[in-house]
Amino acid sequence: MLRISYWVFPIVAGMVWLGTLLGLLLFWIIDDNRTHYPSMADSQLIAYISDVGASRLKPLFVTGCVVTSVFLDISFLADLWLRHRGRLVPNTTRGEKILSALTIVFAILGTVGLILLSVFDTAHHPRLHDVFLLLFIAGFVLSAIFICWEYQRLGIRYREHRVLRISFWIKLAFVVVEILLAIAFVSCTFTAHYNAGAVLEWVIAFIFSFYVFSFYVDLYPAVRTKNGTTGGYRTTGAIKSRYSAAQRGGGVGARDMAMAMEEGDTSDRHLTSHSPNHTTAAAAPYHHQPRTTTGYPATNGVPSNF
């Protein structure tokens, strides 16, 4: 049974963005019969998204941009909150937390650019429209770069979670492709190759929808940790409390525990099995503690969360 959870946000954002693009494109081809809008150059045969968005479908364009931006930003915030709560693999280092914060900051800048470029259309505010278009592209590309970096670090720390590597490669592919296309788009637009620029803009926009959908991969695992009923991920506070308990019980040396914390190895096996005194009264409760609410529930050594 498919359970509704935070993964719905990127699905809604992606569907709205895809629907907006298809609506604009089909309207120009079918209803307007490939008309030449006043905002288009004399030699231009293919309309930019903004050309169609500045026509009778401007309300659709503005609404689609706003709804897409809001739900995508909610997806970013949900990812941050779920990692903080331990329902997704947590960010346990300062570097990972900084990268996560930068991801959200640049996503918000991209959001501002996307909403304002739809409001200040190319027909009435061409200069402002171009500025906000560049802000939109730069904001979300930089946001994608930082989230790739974050997931790359998480993937190294939690190698057993294949979903982190899958998400990393999806987003890395988006970054590489979109940067190359954006360079070509800007070059064509500013050298008056408007038809090629228009085609590239439509391609960039459609690829962006798949980037939005990719956050489904990141948020879906939270379904399995809902209300802590089937397991969760240890946070830094939980690791530190186990570290203190192990010190009091003489289970593991402070130096070994510090190394384990830095490497991200927080399993019960590491905390207990390397000590000859792991069955002492202080260490025993942690050794025999059920792992359905605070640990990584495992099947043949692989966590079931993913």
Disulfide bonds with the S-S distance in Angstrom:
none
